[in-house]
Amino acid sequence: MKPRQIVSYMDSYVPGRSQDEIAEELAQHIAALNPHVTAEVYDLAHFEGLKERYQVMSVPCLVVNEDQVTFGKKNIRQLVDILK
């Protein structure tokens, strides 16, 4: 597998266990199991430049290797497929 970087963007203003947190946990879980994958999480409330750079209109938003942008809820199978 080629090295992959997953960046997860979330919104800290969403109360309770949100889809943002689930996406973050999935990305970190995959990164923990695979040395070729890294995962980072950013709160869009504090990183307006990243929000503009990737044209984030909704969360959760996952960016893989700075060029593959996906939005919405993902399960682990969907995330693995994105990383292939």
MINU-659998 format. One line per field, with one value per residue: residue in three letters; x, y, z of N, C-alpha, C in turn. Coordinates in Angstrom, 2 decimals. Layout:
N
residuo = [ALA/...]
n.X = [X/...]
n.Y = [Y/...]
n.Z = [Z/...]
ca.X = [X/...]
ca.Y = [Y/...]
ca.Z = [Z/...]
c.X = [X/...]
c.Y = [Y/...]
c.Z = [Z/...]
***
This chain:
84
residuo = [MET/LYS/PRO/ARG/GLN/ILE/VAL/SER/TYR/MET/ASP/SER/TYR/VAL/PRO/GLY/ARG/SER/GLN/ASP/GLU/ILE/ALA/GLU/GLU/LEU/ALA/GLN/HIS/ILE/ALA/ALA/LEU/ASN/PRO/HIS/VAL/THR/ALA/GLU/VAL/TYR/ASP/LEU/ALA/HIS/PHE/GLU/GLY/LEU/LYS/GLU/ARG/TYR/GLN/VAL/MET/SER/VAL/PRO/CYS/LEU/VAL/VAL/ASN/GLU/ASP/GLN/VAL/THR/PHE/GLY/LYS/LYS/ASN/ILE/ARG/GLN/LEU/VAL/ASP/ILE/LEU/LYS]
n.X = [0.83/0.52/1.83/-0.52/-2.25/-4.63/-6.80/-8.99/-11.73/-13.58/-16.33/-16.37/-18.58/-20.74/-23.05/-22.87/-22.22/-20.98/-21.14/-18.76/-16.93/-17.02/-15.99/-13.43/-12.46/-12.52/-10.61/-8.30/-8.16/-7.64/-5.15/-3.67/-3.52/-2.16/0.98/1.45/-0.37/-1.38/-3.11/-4.81/-6.52/-8.57/-10.14/-12.48/-13.29/-11.06/-9.30/-9.60/-8.37/-7.79/-10.35/-11.22/-9.29/-9.85/-12.45/-14.52/-17.74/-19.43/-19.45/-18.80/-15.63/-13.32/-9.99/-7.79/-4.44/-4.16/-5.62/-7.90/-11.08/-13.72/-17.10/-19.39/-20.94/-19.10/-18.52/-16.26/-15.53/-16.09/-14.24/-11.83/-12.01/-11.80/-9.17/-7.75]
n.Y = [-1.18/2.21/5.10/6.92/9.83/10.85/13.42/14.75/16.84/18.66/19.95/21.63/22.56/20.93/19.25/16.39/12.91/13.03/12.68/13.64/12.96/10.19/9.75/10.74/8.89/6.49/7.06/7.38/4.84/3.18/4.25/3.53/0.80/0.46/1.09/2.67/4.65/7.82/9.92/12.93/15.48/18.30/21.13/23.02/25.48/26.73/26.79/28.38/28.87/26.31/25.37/26.98/26.32/23.61/23.84/23.26/22.53/21.14/18.96/15.62/15.95/14.43/14.38/12.97/12.51/15.20/15.70/14.21/14.66/14.04/14.01/13.67/10.99/8.02/4.51/2.01/0.28/1.81/3.86/2.44/1.63/4.13/4.68/2.93]
n.Z = [0.00/-0.84/0.88/2.85/3.77/5.98/6.55/8.79/9.05/11.38/13.35/16.25/17.53/17.44/19.36/21.62/20.65/17.65/14.01/13.13/15.14/14.97/12.38/12.80/14.72/13.20/11.20/12.77/13.89/11.66/10.95/13.20/12.86/10.47/9.25/7.04/6.94/8.04/10.35/10.88/12.69/12.44/13.82/12.31/13.21/14.10/12.01/9.52/7.06/6.05/5.70/3.60/1.66/1.00/0.33/2.17/2.91/4.50/7.35/8.56/6.95/4.92/3.88/1.69/1.17/0.44/-1.89/-2.48/-1.70/0.47/1.64/4.39/6.31/6.89/6.84/8.15/6.06/3.75/4.13/3.94/1.26/0.02/0.58/-1.02]
ca.X = [0.00/1.23/1.53/-1.74/-2.49/-6.04/-7.05/-10.41/-12.17/-14.76/-16.88/-16.45/-19.82/-21.80/-23.16/-23.02/-21.34/-21.33/-20.53/-17.38/-16.12/-16.96/-15.03/-12.11/-12.08/-12.24/-9.33/-7.22/-8.09/-6.94/-3.75/-3.03/-3.33/-1.38/2.08/1.47/-1.46/-1.37/-4.39/-4.80/-7.86/-8.59/-11.41/-12.60/-13.48/-9.75/-8.46/-10.40/-7.62/-7.98/-11.74/-11.26/-8.42/-10.52/-13.84/-15.34/-19.08/-20.11/-18.60/-17.37/-14.93/-12.05/-9.10/-6.74/-3.27/-4.35/-6.28/-9.15/-11.94/-15.03/-17.95/-20.45/-20.71/-18.47/-18.20/-14.86/-15.36/-16.05/-12.97/-10.79/-12.14/-11.26/-7.71/-7.13]
ca.Y = [0.00/3.48/5.92/7.72/10.76/11.17/14.60/14.82/18.15/18.55/21.17/21.39/23.10/19.93/18.60/14.94/12.09/13.43/11.98/14.12/12.16/8.83/9.79/10.91/7.62/5.53/7.41/7.09/3.39/2.66/4.69/2.73/-0.56/0.42/2.05/3.50/5.62/8.78/10.59/14.21/16.03/19.75/21.78/24.11/26.76/27.31/26.69/28.93/28.72/24.94/25.30/27.61/25.57/22.39/24.20/22.46/23.10/20.38/18.01/15.43/16.06/13.71/14.69/11.96/12.96/16.59/15.90/13.46/15.23/13.39/14.56/12.83/9.82/6.86/3.39/1.64/-0.30/2.92/4.55/1.57/1.73/5.44/4.66/2.03]
ca.Z = [0.00/-0.87/2.06/2.78/4.86/6.13/7.37/9.11/9.50/12.21/13.92/17.68/18.06/17.34/20.67/21.68/19.80/16.30/12.89/13.07/16.06/14.43/11.27/13.41/15.32/12.14/10.57/13.72/14.04/10.49/11.06/14.25/12.36/9.24/9.33/5.84/7.03/9.14/10.50/11.58/12.86/12.62/14.10/11.34/13.89/14.35/10.81/8.42/5.82/5.55/5.25/2.28/0.73/0.53/0.06/3.08/3.08/5.53/8.07/8.48/5.67/4.92/2.76/1.59/0.41/0.03/-3.18/-2.57/-0.68/0.59/2.68/4.92/7.15/6.26/7.72/7.99/4.72/2.81/4.30/3.37/-0.20/-0.37/0.72/-2.00]
c.X = [0.88/0.91/0.30/-1.81/-3.98/-6.13/-8.56/-10.72/-13.49/-15.20/-17.10/-17.76/-20.98/-21.89/-23.29/-22.03/-21.76/-20.69/-19.08/-16.48/-15.98/-15.96/-13.61/-11.61/-11.75/-10.88/-8.16/-7.06/-7.33/-5.46/-3.00/-2.71/-2.39/-0.29/2.18/0.42/-1.24/-2.73/-4.22/-6.22/-7.73/-10.00/-11.50/-12.82/-12.16/-8.83/-9.25/-9.69/-7.78/-9.40/-11.87/-10.46/-9.13/-12.01/-14.80/-16.67/-19.87/-19.09/-19.42/-16.85/-13.60/-11.26/-7.97/-5.66/-3.45/-5.09/-7.62/-10.04/-13.29/-15.79/-18.94/-19.97/-20.11/-18.34/-16.77/-14.59/-15.25/-14.72/-11.81/-10.82/-11.58/-9.74/-7.01/-6.57]
c.Y = [1.25/4.26/6.79/8.62/11.09/12.40/14.70/16.22/18.01/19.92/20.93/21.87/22.12/19.20/17.09/14.21/12.29/12.53/12.40/13.24/10.72/8.77/9.91/9.59/6.56/5.80/7.07/5.58/2.76/3.03/3.88/1.32/-0.66/1.49/2.97/4.60/6.52/9.47/11.86/14.72/17.52/20.23/23.01/25.47/27.48/27.32/27.13/28.76/27.34/24.76/25.87/26.81/24.36/22.60/23.34/23.18/22.36/19.44/16.78/15.52/15.34/14.08/13.66/12.49/14.34/16.77/15.16/13.90/14.51/14.00/13.52/11.63/8.68/5.74/2.96/1.04/0.81/3.66/3.74/1.64/3.05/5.42/3.78/2.80]
c.Z = [0.00/0.41/1.83/4.00/4.87/7.03/7.54/9.63/10.23/12.69/15.40/18.29/17.98/18.68/20.58/20.79/18.35/15.26/12.72/13.93/15.56/13.28/11.79/13.99/14.27/11.50/11.50/13.92/12.87/10.55/12.12/13.77/11.16/9.28/8.10/5.87/8.24/9.17/11.34/11.64/13.12/12.88/13.20/11.98/14.11/13.13/9.57/7.08/5.20/5.03/3.84/1.26/0.14/0.27/0.88/3.32/4.15/6.19/8.41/7.04/5.83/3.68/2.79/0.66/-0.23/-1.29/-3.33/-1.40/-0.69/1.76/3.16/5.70/6.33/7.29/7.40/6.61/3.66/2.91/3.75/1.85/-0.70/-0.34/-0.30/-3.18]
***
